[in-house]
Amino acid sequence: MILGLVMAAMVVSHFLAISMVQAVYMISLKRTSILFGVLYGAFLFKEEKIGERLVGALIMIIGVFLIAFG
């Protein structure tokens, strides 16, 4: 039940954000969640080679900033 409510909130916020800004800006900002995924992998699951994953995630984050401010 809780998972369903969280997913519903995600969908509602997604479409609300799409209606407020251009889709490319919203999607690029949404993609910053990759950074949280890498950090969860490092701290919760003790994954190896976090440095490589962080470099990839940071390249994606730099892309977000280039889109937003470029």
C-alpha positions, 0 to 999 in steps of 0.5 A, a space after each residue: 500500500 505504501 509503495 503504491 502511494 509513493 509511486 502515485 505521488 511520483 507520477 503526479 509530481 512528474 506530470 505536474 513538473 512537465 506542465 510547469 517547465 519544458 520537458 527537457 529541463 524537467 527530465 534532465 533534473 530528474 536524471 540527477 537521481 543517478 547520483 543518489 543511486 550511486 551513493 545508495 550503492 556505496 553506503 547501503 550495499 557496499 558496492 565496489 568500484 564506486 569511483 568509476 560510477 561516481 565519475 559517470 554520474 558526475 558527467 551526467 550531472 555536468 550535462 544537467 548543468 550545461 543544459 540548464 545554464 547553457 
